[in-house]
Amino acid sequence: MTIQNPKGSTVPVPNDRILFGAAYYREYQPTERLEADMDLMKQAHFTVIRVGESVWSTWEPENGVFDLDWLQPVLDAAHSRGIKVILGTPTYAAPPWLARTYPEINAHRSTGQPMGWGARQEIDYSHPAFLFHSERIIRKIIARHVDHPAVIGFQVDNEPGNEIFYNPGVFQRFLAHLRKRYGTVENINREWGLTYWSHRLSEWADLWTPDANAQPQYALAWRRFQAELTTGFIHWQADVVREYARPDHFVTTCISYERRTVRDDALTSHLDVTAGNPYYRMQDHLALPATLPTNQAWTTEGTWSLYATADRMFSSKQAPFLVTETNAQAIGHPHQNEPAYDGQWRQAAWALVSRGASMIEYWHWHTLHFGAETFWGGVLPHSQEPGRVYQQVKELGADFAAAGELVTGLMPDADVVHVYSNDTKWALQENPQLALPGNDGQPDPRSYQAIFDAFYRGAFDAGLQSRLLHAGQMTALDPTEYAAAQPVLVAAGLAIASDEELVWLRSYAGAGGHLILGIRTGYQDQEARARLKRKPAHLDGAAGLFYDEFSTLAYPVEVAAADSDFFVSPGAAGTRWIDGVQPCGAQVLASYDHVHFGRWPAVTTSAHGTGRITYVGTVPNETLARDIAAWAAQQGSEWRPTSVSQTVTGATARNGEHLRFIHNWSWTPSRFKLPGAVQDVISGETYGNGDELNLGPWDVRVLLQRE
């Protein structure tokens, strides 16, 4: 089951093979080497480059003075070698003359406090002056190069949503937005509960600026509005570009998913294809079993989080996606340089392809000799001479050339689906409901991600494949059909939810699905107000339980099995939070080994309709989360890891054939016993049912099932 592209057409992305390449910045290079670079790219089996998105001051060195021809030799050289081009619009990096002429476009990080210049994305992109100049340069660039035969698509802007704008004009637009949504101050007083602390408005002019705001309803509305500004800006650019683009061109943007004002499902709704940047720490951070602690941020840590990023990119449109940037070497500042071990580039790229990537494009081709990203390594090092990285990337390019169109546009398998909520993420950033681990009581602004990630990683560690479903996408689906297609659904941490969404979850379980609920789900409504109903609201009766009390935890509490049908591994524990669950017919599966918290169950389950609802009243640690996922999906595929260093994923090709991807994330070789006959997509070698594959250190095999 997929959610169709709103345009109702096939995304016009070339699908004869995986698009493979890098961002290419000839204009940054200290020596002239265009032909040499292009020859090296051709030898590495590159099929695509991304150009032009970072240099507005090169396109327009002075106000109204344009230099549009400098890119032509790059396009010509790429085309002569069969390399396609994605052309970017340069609106994320404003030129100094624009900043000098319109200082008011500088983004404010608090009211009346411009952030200054010297980085990038310092612009209030809702300001009319900025939009005027943006539209002018976009039209000039696209009109000049749209007909070049190398150009296959356009990237508008780059990694939008980096700043929350406190500019006076933005606040006035926010007021206008609230007037349109709520109509009267009486309505907003009621909906936001502004009687509290004497915040009732007598007129719209009474609304305070957001800097010192402490009201959760205001905070969530402010974050939603900021996301609407980002979405509107990208959609506006896409419409301008489409005035020139041919029907066979695609239009996208490059999403960094942790940017603060990105609502990715809305952002991509008016684009042809999702594109984004999965950056990840390499070397031992990719080892399985995992031995290093993780600290998730804009770069991810751990193999599970690489897959989670790919699954999130697929979820934006529930469709295959493009990787516009990912690690060529180290991605980070000079104090954190971790270029991959041999084999890890192949592993990571095939992992992304297995989850729906139709393009792998590195940031970037040539390591910079200046600027803030001097040590963010490219395919070529500072010497400009091809080395180990180039050779590793070249081997991967040969893989993609051999695999051809079979591995493009894959529909990844899913044993478990996880509901994702940007609204909840924002609400729990502004008003965290978890403390950071330990006993100092400091709030965790990644409270939602901590809850969500616990269940996602549990499924990963159980050898299961996951898919993400945005809460807003969920209610457009028929719950009965979805229960048949996806029999296990996790809704954990879904604090901000409408009545419609919660009723949909209940209907899903009633229709035969297994719904796994976690803490906070159903606690607050769409305005971040605590619900009057017993919790989990709209689901308590169906789940056979309720709770009114809850507690944060400074330290983990051990969990033990309370039912013979549920296995709990040694070391299983609840962490960070406990709901005081009161069973009313639910079967208790696991309980806490604690003198106080032992009065409440940790995990319960209850039949509902033809399905069931399982409730997890804590943030499960890795062990407990794995046990829950394995129990819930125990009737899954035979294609599961046979070693702790392996992952096994599957996907359906566009021709209906099924592929399997077997990874060994370790220095230690491993073996995998095949549950069916296969053919190696790269080598062409065939294997029978029961044969063993030998996987070397940091190895991956791509297999076509033959039975």
Sequence and secondary structure as in RCSB ss.txt:
>XXXX:A:sequence
MTIQNPKGSTVPVPNDRILFGAAYYREYQPTERLEADMDLMKQAHFTVIRVGESVWSTWEPENGVFDLDWLQPVL
DAAHSRGIKVILGTPTYAAPPWLARTYPEINAHRSTGQPMGWGARQEIDYSHPAFLFHSERIIRKIIARHVDHPA
VIGFQVDNEPGNEIFYNPGVFQRFLAHLRKRYGTVENINREWGLTYWSHRLSEWADLWTPDANAQPQYALAWRRF
QAELTTGFIHWQADVVREYARPDHFVTTCISYERRTVRDDALTSHLDVTAGNPYYRMQDHLALPATLPTNQAWTT
EGTWSLYATADRMFSSKQAPFLVTETNAQAIGHPHQNEPAYDGQWRQAAWALVSRGASMIEYWHWHTLHFGAETF
WGGVLPHSQEPGRVYQQVKELGADFAAAGELVTGLMPDADVVHVYSNDTKWALQENPQLALPGNDGQPDPRSYQA
IFDAFYRGAFDAGLQSRLLHAGQMTALDPTEYAAAQPVLVAAGLAIASDEELVWLRSYAGAGGHLILGIRTGYQD
QEARARLKRKPAHLDGAAGLFYDEFSTLAYPVEVAAADSDFFVSPGAAGTRWIDGVQPCGAQVLASYDHVHFGRW
PAVTTSAHGTGRITYVGTVPNETLARDIAAWAAQQGSEWRPTSVSQTVTGATARNGEHLRFIHNWSWTPSRFKLP
GAVQDVISGETYGNGDELNLGPWDVRVLLQRE
>XXXX:A:secstr
     TT S      SS EEEEE  GGG SS  HHHHHHHHHHTT  EEEESTT HHHH SBTTB   STTHHHH
HHHHHTT EEEEE  TTS  HHHHHH GGGB EEETTEE  SSSS  B TTSHHHHHHHHHHHHHHHHHHTT TT
EEEEE SSS        HHHHHHHHHHHHHHH SHHHHHHHHTTTGGG   SSGGG   GGG   HHHHHHHHHH
HHHHHHHHHHHHHHHHHTT  TT EEE  B TT TT  HHHHGGGSSSEEE   B  GGGG SS  S    SSSB
 SHHHHHHHHHHHHHHHTS EEE   BSS  S TT      TTHHHHHHHHHHHTTEEEEEEB SB  SSSTTTT
S  SB TT    HHHHHHHHHHHHHHHHGGGGSS EE  SEEEEE HHHHHHHHHS  SB SSSS  B TTHHHH
HHHHHHHHHHHTT  EEEEEHHHHTTS HHHHHHH  EEEE S  B  HHHHHHHHHHHHTT EEEE TTTTSB 
TTS B SS BSTTTHHHHTEEEEEEEE SS EEEEE STTS   TT EEEEEEEEEEESS EEEEEE STTGGGS
EEEEEEEETTEEEEEE EEE HHHHHHHHHHHTTT  S   SSTTEEEEEEE TTS EEEEEEE SSS EEEE S
S EEETTT  EE TT EEEE TTEEEEEEE  
